[in-house]
Amino acid sequence: MHSDPLEDIGTLADHPRYDTDPAARAAACTDRSGYMPDSPPDAVLRCHTVDEVRAALRLAHAEGISVVPRGAGTGLAAGSSATAGQVVVDVSAMNQILHIDDVEMLAVVQPGVLNAEVNAAVADAGLFYAPDPASTAICSIGGNIATNAGGMWCAKYGVTRESVLSLLVALPDGGLVRTGRNTIKGVTGYDLNALFIGSEGTLGIVVEATLRLRPKPARTETAAAYFADVEAAGRAASAITAARIQPSILELIDGPTLEAIDLATGTAHRAQGGAFLLAQTDGYGAHLELEEIIRAIAPYATEVHQATDELEAQALVQARRDAIPSLEQLGRVSIGDIAVPRNRLAEAFTGLERIAERTGVRIFSVAHAADGNLHPMIVVEPDESITTGPAKVALGEMFHLARDLGGTLTGEHGVGLLKREWVREELGDTSLELQQRIKQAFDPRGILNPGKAL
């Protein structure tokens, strides 16, 4: 049972972690979205304990001070961007794995633990944590929860929501609530666990999470296919879905992105085709499933190559992980996050090519093809804006393309600041107003991550 946190603190500025150093404020003002606020936050509180987080929220609530939660700072929608008049509560130092139960297959972790660190800690027990963003080596569990992050393995194992059993959350007034349970099933009361996951830090700050682990697959098989163009690759990905095959990974990379990867890493993918499709299967029947995938995509592909060993398979997967870092060497990157029905992937890719032609903006696209989640990435010069001019026009057209194809504004990165103006158009008045009332119930003073998500 937690006692009242740091009761002798008078104001938020008296908090022992209150830091107004200009370098600290500048470092905590934004994320990897490419968005830059006009000014830095007033201060940064790099909290080390649950009680320090609670004290910060209690005082901010009492004084009406806006608080922006922050983890590793790898978000892609400006969800942790902070500016003047706001204070950042940084939980990245809360980075301990508290407990691993290899029988129940769960891990209890603090929010600052990196995604890859969880998998490293449970590997010897023959387990793994399924949500697997491309930024797995640098993104934190708290941030994954805030955006309901997905990644490559979501093709088979689902997104973060399917792998979080329970949360301990610090509420905007400094109170604590535990959501969910440690059992796989349970339906007592409303599902507050699911409500917090994907809420972008607007309802509370996660200070502990119980994660669901899974048995490491007994066998994995990997193949890469190349295509004349990205439309053919999109049709091949849809053919896999139509064939009722469930890959563990299915990733699509377009030609311009392949060129950027080759330039940055010395590979030669672009010379082999105008698009690249990575497929992986796992389990005892992995080899049989991969044979069916190859059969489904062969009519569309110019070349299909099956990895012969683990090192070769890892190199193929690494090509997908290298996409964003490679583009960041070309300029400032704004990473889109639309999702469409899986049978309309080809139309989405060709639509993105037309948007690039109309706006004159450089667009590089990859996709979690098994669930229709595309990441069209705009690259501009370092001093160019992504929130005005042609880049902003292209972002709006991407959203409308997704909607016209029956899709959505964001599949896994969240709304943050970058996409708020299109939220009402997607949700409609009734849904948006209901969600705003939920926000009001949790945060009546509106101090927690204001201006984000809704």
C-alpha positions in Angstrom: 0.0 0.0 0.0 1.5 3.4 -1.0 1.4 6.2 1.5 0.7 9.7 0.6 3.6 10.8 -1.6 6.1 13.4 -0.3 3.5 15.3 1.7 5.9 18.0 2.8 6.4 19.4 -0.7 4.8 22.8 -0.9 4.6 23.5 -4.7 5.5 21.6 -7.9 8.6 23.8 -8.1 9.7 22.4 -4.7 9.6 18.8 -6.0 13.1 17.3 -5.5 13.3 16.3 -9.2 12.2 19.7 -10.6 14.9 20.7 -13.2 14.9 24.0 -15.1 18.3 23.5 -16.8 17.9 24.7 -20.4 19.7 21.7 -21.8 17.3 19.3 -19.9 14.3 21.2 -21.1 15.4 21.3 -24.7 16.2 17.5 -24.7 12.7 16.7 -23.4 10.6 19.0 -25.6 9.7 16.6 -28.4 10.0 13.1 -29.9 10.9 11.4 -33.2 7.9 12.8 -35.1 9.8 15.7 -36.6 7.6 18.2 -34.8 9.3 21.0 -32.9 7.4 23.2 -30.4 7.9 27.0 -30.4 9.5 26.9 -27.0 10.7 24.3 -24.4 8.7 23.2 -21.4 9.2 25.1 -18.1 10.8 22.2 -16.3 11.6 18.4 -16.4 10.9 16.0 -13.5 12.9 12.8 -14.1 11.0 10.7 -11.6 12.6 7.5 -10.1 9.7 6.2 -8.0 6.0 5.8 -8.0 5.7 8.2 -5.1 7.7 10.9 -7.0 5.3 10.6 -9.9 2.3 10.8 -7.6 3.7 13.9 -5.8 4.2 15.6 -9.1 0.7 14.9 -10.3 -0.9 15.9 -6.9 0.9 19.2 -6.9 0.2 19.9 -10.6 -3.4 19.1 -10.1 -3.7 21.5 -7.1 -1.9 24.3 -9.0 -3.5 23.7 -12.4 -0.2 23.1 -14.1 -0.1 21.1 -17.3 2.0 17.9 -17.2 3.3 16.0 -20.2 4.3 12.4 -19.5 7.4 11.1 -21.2 9.3 7.9 -21.6 12.0 7.1 -24.1 10.9 10.0 -26.4 10.6 7.7 -29.5 7.0 8.6 -30.3 6.0 9.5 -33.8 3.0 11.8 -33.4 4.3 14.5 -31.1 2.5 12.8 -28.2 5.2 13.8 -25.8 5.9 17.2 -27.2 5.9 19.9 -24.5 6.1 23.7 -24.6 6.1 26.8 -22.4 3.6 26.5 -19.5 4.0 22.8 -19.3 6.2 20.5 -17.1 7.5 17.1 -18.4 7.2 14.2 -16.1 9.9 11.8 -17.4 9.6 8.2 -16.2 12.5 6.8 -18.2 14.6 6.3 -15.1 11.9 3.9 -13.8 13.5 1.1 -15.8 13.5 -2.0 -13.6 12.1 -5.5 -14.5 10.5 -6.2 -11.1 9.4 -9.9 -11.5 9.4 -12.7 -14.1 7.1 -15.7 -13.7 8.1 -18.3 -16.3 5.3 -20.6 -15.3 2.4 -18.2 -15.6 4.4 -16.5 -18.5 4.3 -12.9 -17.3 6.7 -10.1 -16.4 6.1 -7.1 -14.1 8.0 -4.1 -15.3 8.4 -0.4 -14.8 7.4 2.0 -17.7 11.0 3.0 -18.6 12.1 -0.6 -19.4 12.9 -0.8 -23.1 11.0 -3.2 -25.3 14.1 -5.2 -26.3 15.2 -5.5 -22.6 12.1 -7.5 -21.8 12.8 -10.0 -24.6 16.5 -10.2 -23.5 15.4 -10.9 -19.9 13.0 -13.7 -20.7 14.8 -15.4 -23.6 16.6 -18.0 -21.4 13.2 -19.1 -20.2 12.1 -19.8 -23.7 9.7 -16.9 -23.7 9.2 -13.7 -25.6 7.1 -10.5 -25.5 5.2 -10.2 -28.7 4.7 -6.4 -29.4 7.7 -5.7 -31.6 8.0 -2.1 -32.9 10.8 -1.4 -35.4 12.3 0.8 -32.7 12.3 -2.1 -30.2 15.9 -1.4 -29.1 15.1 2.2 -28.1 11.4 2.4 -27.3 10.0 1.9 -23.8 7.1 -0.2 -22.5 5.3 2.9 -21.1 5.3 4.6 -24.5 4.2 1.3 -26.2 1.3 1.3 -23.8 0.4 4.9 -24.4 0.1 4.4 -28.1 -1.0 0.7 -28.2 2.1 0.1 -30.3 2.2 -2.8 -32.7 5.2 -3.8 -34.8 6.2 -6.7 -37.0 4.9 -9.6 -34.8 1.5 -8.1 -34.5 0.6 -10.0 -37.7 0.1 -13.1 -35.6 0.2 -12.0 -31.9 -1.7 -8.8 -31.9 -0.7 -5.3 -30.6 0.2 -4.1 -27.1 -3.4 -4.4 -25.8 -3.3 -8.2 -26.3 -0.1 -8.5 -24.3 -0.8 -6.3 -21.2 -2.6 -8.0 -18.4 -2.6 -5.3 -15.7 -1.5 -1.8 -15.1 -0.7 0.4 -12.1 -1.6 4.0 -13.0 -1.0 7.3 -11.3 -4.1 9.4 -11.8 -4.0 13.2 -12.5 -4.8 14.0 -8.8 -2.0 11.8 -7.6 -4.2 8.8 -6.7 -3.4 5.2 -7.8 -5.5 2.7 -9.6 -4.7 -0.9 -10.6 -6.5 -2.2 -13.7 -6.9 -5.6 -15.2 -5.7 -8.7 -13.5 -2.9 -11.4 -13.6 -5.1 -14.0 -15.2 -5.6 -14.4 -19.0 -9.4 -14.1 -18.6 -11.4 -11.8 -16.5 -14.5 -9.6 -17.1 -15.3 -8.0 -13.7 -16.3 -4.4 -14.3 -15.5 -2.1 -17.2 -12.2 -2.8 -19.0 -10.2 0.1 -17.7 -7.0 -1.7 -18.7 -7.9 -1.4 -22.4 -9.0 2.2 -21.8 -5.6 3.3 -20.6 -3.8 1.4 -23.4 -3.7 3.8 -26.3 -4.9 6.8 -24.4 -1.6 8.7 -25.1 -1.0 9.7 -21.5 -4.1 11.8 -21.3 -5.9 9.8 -18.5 -3.0 8.8 -16.2 0.7 7.9 -16.1 1.5 4.2 -16.2 4.0 3.4 -13.4 4.0 -0.4 -13.6 2.8 -3.0 -16.1 2.2 -6.8 -16.0 3.0 -8.1 -19.4 1.8 -11.4 -21.0 4.7 -13.5 -22.4 4.5 -16.3 -24.9 6.4 -19.5 -25.6 9.3 -18.9 -28.1 8.4 -20.7 -31.3 10.0 -24.1 -31.9 10.8 -23.2 -35.5 10.9 -20.1 -37.7 11.1 -19.8 -41.5 11.8 -16.7 -43.5 11.5 -15.6 -47.1 11.9 -12.4 -49.1 10.3 -11.6 -52.4 11.0 -8.9 -54.9 8.5 -7.3 -57.3 8.4 -5.1 -60.4 6.6 -2.4 -58.4 4.9 -1.7 -55.1 1.4 -2.4 -56.5 2.4 -5.9 -57.4 3.8 -6.4 -53.9 0.6 -5.1 -52.3 -1.5 -7.5 -54.4 0.8 -10.4 -53.3 0.3 -9.4 -49.6 -3.4 -9.4 -50.1 -3.2 -12.8 -51.8 -1.6 -14.2 -48.6 -4.6 -12.9 -46.5 -7.0 -14.3 -49.1 -5.3 -17.7 -48.8 -6.1 -17.9 -45.1 -2.4 -18.1 -44.1 -1.3 -16.5 -40.8 2.3 -15.3 -41.0 4.1 -14.1 -37.9 5.7 -11.3 -39.9 4.6 -9.8 -43.2 6.4 -6.5 -44.1 6.3 -4.5 -47.3 8.9 -1.9 -48.4 8.6 0.3 -51.5 11.4 1.0 -54.0 12.4 4.5 -52.7 12.8 3.2 -49.2 14.9 0.2 -50.5 17.2 2.8 -52.1 17.6 4.6 -48.9 18.3 1.4 -47.0 20.9 0.4 -49.5 22.6 3.8 -49.4 22.8 3.8 -45.6 23.7 0.1 -45.0 25.5 -1.0 -48.2 22.9 -3.6 -49.1 21.6 -4.1 -52.7 17.9 -4.7 -52.4 16.8 -2.1 -54.9 18.7 -3.7 -57.7 16.6 -6.8 -57.2 13.2 -5.2 -57.6 10.9 -2.2 -57.2 9.4 -3.5 -53.9 10.3 -6.0 -51.2 8.0 -8.3 -49.2 9.4 -10.0 -46.0 7.4 -13.1 -44.8 8.1 -15.2 -41.7 6.2 -18.1 -40.2 6.7 -19.8 -36.9 5.7 -22.9 -35.0 6.0 -26.6 -35.7 4.4 -26.2 -39.1 6.4 -23.1 -40.1 8.0 -24.7 -43.1 4.6 -25.8 -44.4 3.0 -22.4 -44.0 5.9 -20.7 -45.7 5.5 -23.0 -48.7 1.9 -21.9 -48.9 3.0 -18.2 -48.7 5.5 -18.7 -51.5 2.9 -20.4 -53.6 0.4 -17.5 -53.0 2.9 -14.7 -54.0 4.8 -16.4 -56.8 2.4 -15.2 -59.5 3.2 -11.6 -58.6 6.9 -11.7 -57.8 10.0 -11.4 -60.0 12.1 -13.3 -57.4 11.5 -15.2 -54.2 14.3 -16.2 -51.9 14.0 -18.4 -48.8 16.6 -17.9 -46.0 18.8 -20.9 -45.5 20.0 -20.1 -41.9 19.3 -17.9 -38.9 21.9 -15.3 -39.9 20.4 -14.8 -43.3 16.9 -14.5 -41.8 18.1 -11.9 -39.3 19.6 -9.9 -42.2 16.3 -9.9 -44.0 14.4 -8.7 -40.9 17.1 -6.1 -40.3 16.4 -4.5 -43.6 12.9 -3.6 -42.4 14.3 -2.3 -39.1 16.8 -0.1 -41.0 14.1 1.8 -42.9 13.5 4.7 -40.5 17.1 5.2 -39.5 18.1 5.2 -43.1 15.6 7.8 -44.0 16.7 10.0 -41.1 20.0 10.3 -42.9 18.2 12.0 -45.8 16.5 14.8 -43.8 13.8 15.4 -41.3 11.3 12.5 -41.3 7.6 12.6 -40.5 6.3 9.1 -40.2 2.7 8.5 -41.2 0.5 5.8 -39.8 -2.6 5.0 -41.8 -4.4 1.7 -42.0 -6.7 0.2 -44.7 -8.5 -3.0 -45.3 -5.9 -5.6 -46.2 -7.4 -6.2 -49.7 -6.8 -2.6 -50.6 -3.1 -2.4 -49.9 -2.2 -2.0 -53.5 -4.6 0.9 -54.0 -3.2 2.6 -50.9 0.4 2.3 -52.2 -0.5 3.7 -55.6 -2.5 6.4 -54.0 0.5 7.5 -52.0 2.6 7.6 -55.1 0.0 10.0 -56.6 0.0 12.2 -53.5 3.8 12.5 -53.8 3.4 13.5 -57.5 0.7 16.1 -56.8 2.4 17.7 -53.8 6.0 17.4 -54.8 6.8 15.9 -51.4 9.2 12.9 -51.0 7.2 10.0 -49.7 8.8 6.7 -48.7 6.4 3.8 -47.7 6.6 0.6 -45.7 3.8 -1.5 -44.3 2.8 -4.1 -41.7 1.1 -5.8 -44.6 -0.7 -8.5 -42.7 -2.9 -6.0 -40.9 -3.1 -3.2 -43.5 -1.1 -0.7 -41.5 1.0 1.5 -43.8 3.8 4.0 -42.7 4.2 6.6 -45.5 7.1 8.7 -44.4 7.6 12.3 -45.6 11.2 13.4 -45.8 12.0 17.2 -45.9 15.1 19.3 -45.5 16.2 19.7 -41.8 15.0 23.3 -41.8 11.7 22.6 -43.5 8.4 22.4 -41.6 6.3 19.2 -41.5 3.3 21.1 -40.1 2.9 23.7 -42.8 3.2 23.9 -46.6 3.3 20.9 -48.9 4.2 18.4 -46.2 1.0 19.4 -44.3 -1.0 19.0 -47.4 0.4 15.6 -48.1 -0.4 14.5 -44.5 -4.0 15.5 -45.0 -4.2 13.7 -48.3 -2.9 10.6 -46.8 -5.6 10.6 -44.2 -8.3 11.1 -46.8 -6.8 8.4 -48.9 -7.1 6.0 -46.0 -10.7 7.0 -45.3 -11.7 6.7 -48.9 -10.4 3.1 -48.8 -12.4 2.3 -45.7 -9.4 2.8 -43.3 -8.3 5.0 -40.4 -6.1 8.0 -39.5 -3.7 6.0 -37.3 -3.1 2.3 -36.8 -0.5 2.4 -33.9 1.4 5.7 -33.5 -1.5 7.6 -32.0 -2.9 11.0 -32.8 -0.6 13.2 -30.7 -0.5 16.8 -32.0 0.1 16.0 -35.6 -3.3 14.5 -36.5 -5.8 16.2 -34.2 -7.5 18.3 -36.9 -8.8 15.1 -38.6 -10.0 13.3 -35.5 -13.6 14.7 -35.5 -13.9 13.8 -39.2 -13.2 10.2 -38.4 -14.9 9.7 -35.1 -18.0 11.9 -35.6 -19.5 14.4 -33.1 -21.2 11.9 -30.8 -18.2 9.6 -30.3 -15.7 12.5 -29.9 -17.9 14.2 -27.3 -18.4 11.0 -25.4 -14.6 10.5 -25.3 -14.1 14.1 -24.1 -16.5 13.3 -21.2 -14.4 10.3 -20.3 -11.3 12.5 -20.3 -13.1 15.0 -18.0 -14.1 12.2 -15.6 -10.4 11.2 -15.1 -8.9 14.6 -15.4 -11.4 17.3 -14.5 -8.7 20.1 -14.4 -7.4 19.1 -17.8 -3.8 19.0 -16.7 -2.6 15.7 -18.2 -1.1 15.9 -21.7 -3.5 18.7 -22.8 -4.1 19.1 -26.5 -3.1 15.5 -27.4 -5.2 12.7 -28.9 -8.6 14.3 -28.8 
